[in-house]
Amino acid sequence: EGGNEAWRKIEGAPRWDTRDKPWFGHSESLWVCPTAPSLESNATVWLIRRFIDRNALFLCVSAKEVSGVADRFGAPPIVEISGSLFEEHLSAFGLHSPALSQLAMMFAKAREPRHTASETLPDLAGLVHMMHHTANTHHDALHQFLPICDALYFHALTTARAAT
């Protein structure tokens, strides 16, 4: 409640320093993501919208064109470098909290083969796949996924608070 202004007043809340980000302006920032995204690229879009820039714009292009389009527009690409895309962006943005770490762990578990993943873990990858096949556009699918990540984050926050 209270949006970004309330968030800024919370001591120790995850924040991202934009001073050394020349592409990050005072209006919406521009990002490039693949049109056939993974669970973690969708989660990274959520991370950007919720913690970096709520007005961020996403250019959705084929995976093989992401780097070229990002270069052309001077926008950061949402691509996996190594390991977990979501964790890479948490680290790159300097966002650290028990709830975000728990969320990263959920996404990492969702990458595991189904028979080894926790029985309580929802089939997140299947949910993303379904949304991208039922949505009219990639942007529609991304918008449908945002409240799911909000719910997962709220669960992670609640769990982290209960543990302290």
Summary of the structure (lengths in Angstrom):
residues: 164
radius of gyration: 15.8
end to end distance: 22.0
largest distance: 46.3
contacts: 447
relative contact order: 0.15
helix: 55%
strand: 7%
